[in-house]
Structures are given as structure tokens and as C-alpha cells.
Amino acid sequence: MARDYVGRKPTPKKRNTKKTPPKRRFPWLAVIILVVVIAGFVVVLWNVKNSASKPAPLPTAVQPQTTKPVTVKPLPKRPKEPAYIRELENKQVKVKVPKRKKPTHQYQMQCASLRNRHDAETLKAKIAFTGLSSEVRRTEGKNGTWFRVILGPYKTRRSAERDLHRLQRNNINGCQVWYWN
């Protein structure tokens, strides 16, 4: 049978009868142990102090049994400076630097590759509102037909990135600059 504890009346509290706690005795054992530890520490310090005042015995020097006369050899003469050092100081180095060819590659920017032609045309219209022209190219691949939104060609990467930043300022993100294929 379940009991209902919510509706139950609280039990009356018992009166607290004051009982005096038992008197604690003074801890003589702890005091005695503490005095013995302190006395032992003082004895150890006294012994360390007295042992430090005794001088340590000096080691005795070992005398060699046979002494050989030490001969000092004079240093060799300073070598003459090689001739190639003077030649290198006055040497003129001639290096042929080939002229740089202008890069023949061009850059393109791809902003999207979409499955639906309508979505690609919508992105092309957004790009046109920024003042740039783009084109939609149809690409056939293993995964089916894709419609790529392409800007370019650009002669330099810097000019492609300039247009990329222009698109980013107009909230058209995800465009990437690649070499022209």
C-alpha cells in the first residue's frame, strides 16, 4: 500500500536536552612528542656546527720520481699569404642573366559550377550588376552536365584578383582564380 507523504502531518520535534560534552583532557602525549622532536633537531644542528669548525686535512703533493727536461720548440714561421687571395679581391665576376620571357599563360576566374542552367544564368546576372561580364559554359563529365560561370581571360593574376575583390565586396563569394585551360 502506498503512503501519501504530502498530506501527512509533520512529526513533532524532540526537545533538545542540553547535555554537556565530556571534558577534554590536555594532550600530554602530543606535547611530549613535540618536545622530543625539537630537542632532536637542536642536537643535530649543534653537531653540524661543531663539525664544520674542524679543518679538513690537506692532500699531500705527489713528487714525480724522474724529472725530464722540458724542451720548448719555437713556433714555425708564418706562412706567406697565397696569391689567390689577392686575385680574388680584385676579381670581377661576370654573370649572364637571361632575359625573362613574358608569361604566355592567362588566367580565368570560375565563380560556380552548377547543375542547373537557370541557376548559372542567375549568378551571371548578379555578376553583371557589379559591372563585370561573365559567361556560362556547359561541361560534360563523368558526373553529368555542369554549367560553369567563368570570367576572363585575364593577362595577369593581379587583374583577376582585382575583379575577385570587387565581387567579394558585392557579396559574391566562392570565386577562384585559375590558369586558363
C-alpha positions, 0 to 999 in steps of 0.5 A, spaced: 500 500 500 502 506 498 503 512 503 501 519 501 507 523 504 504 530 502 498 530 506 501 527 512 502 531 518 509 533 520 512 529 526 513 533 532 520 535 534 524 532 540 526 537 545 533 538 545 536 536 552 542 540 553 547 535 555 554 537 556 560 534 552 565 530 556 571 534 558 577 534 554 583 532 557 590 536 555 594 532 550 600 530 554 602 525 549 602 530 543 606 535 547 611 530 549 612 528 542 613 535 540 618 536 545 622 530 543 622 532 536 625 539 537 630 537 542 632 532 536 633 537 531 637 542 536 642 536 537 643 535 530 644 542 528 649 543 534 653 537 531 653 540 524 656 546 527 661 543 531 663 539 525 664 544 520 669 548 525 674 542 524 679 543 518 679 538 513 686 535 512 690 537 506 692 532 500 699 531 500 703 533 493 705 527 489 713 528 487 714 525 480 720 520 481 724 522 474 724 529 472 725 530 464 727 536 461 722 540 458 724 542 451 720 548 448 720 548 440 719 555 437 713 556 433 714 555 425 714 561 421 708 564 418 706 562 412 706 567 406 699 569 404 697 565 397 696 569 391 689 567 390 687 571 395 689 577 392 686 575 385 680 574 388 679 581 391 680 584 385 676 579 381 670 581 377 665 576 376 661 576 370 654 573 370 649 572 364 642 573 366 637 571 361 632 575 359 625 573 362 620 571 357 613 574 358 608 569 361 604 566 355 599 563 360 592 567 362 588 566 367 580 565 368 576 566 374 570 560 375 565 563 380 560 556 380 559 550 377 552 548 377 547 543 375 542 547 373 542 552 367 537 557 370 541 557 376 548 559 372 544 564 368 542 567 375 549 568 378 551 571 371 546 576 372 548 578 379 555 578 376 553 583 371 550 588 376 557 589 379 559 591 372 563 585 370 561 580 364 561 573 365 559 567 361 556 560 362 559 554 359 556 547 359 561 541 361 560 534 360 563 529 365 563 523 368 558 526 373 553 529 368 552 536 365 555 542 369 554 549 367 560 553 369 560 561 370 567 563 368 570 570 367 576 572 363 581 571 360 585 575 364 593 577 362 595 577 369 593 574 376 593 581 379 587 583 374 583 577 376 584 578 383 582 585 382 575 583 379 575 577 385 575 583 390 570 587 387 565 581 387 567 579 394 565 586 396 558 585 392 557 579 396 559 574 391 563 569 394 566 562 392 570 565 386 577 562 384 582 564 380 585 559 375 590 558 369 586 558 363 585 551 360 
